[in-house]
């Protein structure tokens, strides 16, 4: 995976009006400037916030990328939750989950813990 390349592109889209304009006008050319996997390209183009989160994109970058696509805050959070359900735990980056039990198992464990109090 090329997490660095994904984050570099998202950073530029978030910060540089010229990159945003080029992305809108010649998306394939802009994407071709980065070493991206087919899965990353699909996630960026859609945009699939949940998959980008699972791929390991930093939340600060992802939050602004979502706003760029007019995704409001509650929907952004839900898309990340859904990404975990659809694609499993975060694979790379600072949010990578080791020993992650999955959303449903985690929710069930928390519910059981609350009930035992």
C-alpha positions, 0 to 999 in steps of 0.5 A: 500500500502507498499510504504516504502517497494517498496522504500526500495527495489529500494534503495537497487537495486540502491546501492547494486551490490549484491542485483542487482545480486540476483534480476537478478538471483532469482527475486521472492525470492528477491521480497518475502523479501518485503511486496509488493502488487501484483500491486507493484510487477508487476510495479517493474518487468515490470518496469512500471515507470509511475505506480511506480511514481503514487504509490508515489516512490520518484523521486530520487530513481525512476530516478536511478531505471530507469537508472538501466533498461537503460531507458533514461531521455526523456523516463523516463519523458514521462513514468511518464507523461503517468503514470498520464494519465493511473493511475491518480494522485500520490496516496502516498508520497511527490508527492501525489496530492490533488485536482488534476484535471488530465493531460488533464484538467491541460493542457487545463487550462494552455493553456487557461491561456496562451491565455488570456495573 
